[in-house]
Amino acid sequence: MSVSLLLLSPLSNGLFHVLLLRVARLLSLILCQRTNFSLHKRSQTCRAAALKRPELRYAVSVDGQFLTKTVDESFRNHDIIKVPFMTGVTSDEVYGASKLDRGMTRDEVKAVLSLFYTTEPVDVALNLILDEHVGKSEDPKILRKAFTDILGDIVFNVPGVKTIKAHADAGAPVFLYEYNFIAQMLKKMRPDFVGADHSDDLFGVFGLCFTTTHAVIIEQCSKIEEDFVLMVMKYWANFARTGSPNGADLVHWPQYGQEENYLLIDTKPVVRQGLKKERFVFMTETLPKLLEEYKKKEHMEL
């Protein structure tokens, strides 16, 4: 979170030549994982704690020095330090936040999401979001999948796409990825319905197949994994050196622009367009309109 703010601060002028952004887990998520209540009770407890104790919430302050404008204002006015910018998400960002092999109920999904989605009326909004994903389904496994998708959108995907759109619109070279590779040792530790989880990309970025000292993985990599890791390290090293991830013997990674290109990173990378686009449009355009209509209707009935 703080890394992206560096490019909005006047104090950062001249300090950075490229920026590679990875997102971090939120504090409220960690707090909830440390309690021993049921899922619903745990969510209520953590939400209440965050509302009562501001220090448990992340907040961005316009202090007049590090930040002189709000994030939205900086984005609108293109007040951004324009350096090559690379960021991305994994295909299943928040399975580690749930670990609910049995599935979830609708109430459990809403209870956890209410920690992260706070726009009033929260209950109405969460029902609209769930209906968009699953209709009126009560299937625990379908609801579990919806939960990970929605939470990933709220915490990672929607803020991430907003950020890269702002940087691209300001004229910065932007490179976006979705990481879809899962190491065999991780597959053995997870249910088969889980995709690439949050931080799985570190396996490739840090070259874990080849480390021998401080961070050593528990089993030997296959030839496929070694080749994959070498490819990812080339992309990242190229970007750090030149401001572009592209190089010899690599699938070309186009900049993000009007076509909304991004690279799906797997054993055979593929260029795609519009990362989570339908869900992004729903969360940023359709949902606010539906909530506004609901508020108008409530006001008229009063």
Number of C-alpha atoms within 10 A of each C-alpha: 13 10 12 16 14 19 23 23 19 16 12 13 14 9 10 13 15 18 20 17 15 18 17 12 14 14 12 18 16 12 17 21 15 10 14 9 13 10 20 15 16 19 26 17 16 22 21 12 16 17 12 11 10 10 10 16 14 12 8 12 12 12 10 10 10 15 19 15 17 14 17 12 11 17 19 13 11 17 18 22 21 21 18 23 24 24 18 24 26 23 22 21 24 25 23 14 18 17 13 14 13 9 17 21 19 18 11 19 25 21 20 24 20 19 20 15 17 12 13 11 11 15 16 13 21 22 15 15 19 19 13 14 18 14 11 12 14 12 13 17 17 15 22 23 18 21 26 21 20 24 22 22 20 17 18 21 24 20 15 21 22 14 17 23 19 21 25 21 18 17 16 20 21 27 26 22 22 21 24 19 22 19 18 13 13 12 14 9 8 14 12 8 11 18 20 22 21 23 18 21 24 13 18 24 18 16 18 18 22 15 11 9 6 6 10 12 14 7 9 14 17 12 10 10 21 16 14 23 23 16 23 23 16 20 19 19 17 15 21 17 11 13 21 22 22 18 15 7 8 14 16 15 22 20 22 24 19 11 11 19 20 23 23 24 21 15 16 11 19 13 14 16 15 14 21 13 14 9 19 19 12 15 17 13 11 12 17 14 13 15 18 11 12 15 14 12 11 10 9 8 7 6
